[in-house]
């Protein structure tokens, strides 16, 4: 696919943001199912 679209059914995109009203400025992180819980825990801590 073109246009910057990425489709991966075995991975998750975790996007962080600088501010609750502005979702720019964060970073993109990808993980698979085995890493998902630890990534969520990391974001919430």
C-alpha positions in Angstrom: 0.0 0.0 0.0 1.1 3.6 -0.6 0.4 6.8 1.1 2.1 6.0 4.5 -0.5 3.3 5.4 0.9 0.4 7.4 -1.2 -2.7 8.0 0.1 -5.4 10.3 -2.4 -7.7 11.8 0.0 -9.1 14.3 1.2 -5.9 15.9 -0.2 -2.9 17.8 0.6 0.8 17.4 1.0 2.7 20.6 0.9 6.5 20.1 1.9 8.9 22.8 1.0 12.6 22.8 2.3 15.8 24.4 -1.0 17.0 25.6 -4.6 15.7 26.0 -5.9 18.4 23.5 -3.1 18.1 21.0 -2.1 14.6 19.8 1.0 15.8 18.0 4.5 15.5 19.2 4.3 12.0 20.6 6.2 9.0 19.4 5.0 5.8 17.6 5.9 2.5 19.2 4.9 -0.9 17.8 4.7 -4.1 19.7 3.4 -7.6 19.2 0.8 -9.4 21.4 3.5 -10.8 23.8 4.7 -7.2 24.5 1.3 -5.5 24.7 0.7 -5.8 28.5 4.2 -4.5 29.4 3.8 -1.6 27.0 0.5 -0.7 28.6 1.9 -0.9 32.1 4.9 1.3 31.0 2.5 4.0 29.7 0.4 4.0 32.8 3.3 4.2 35.3 
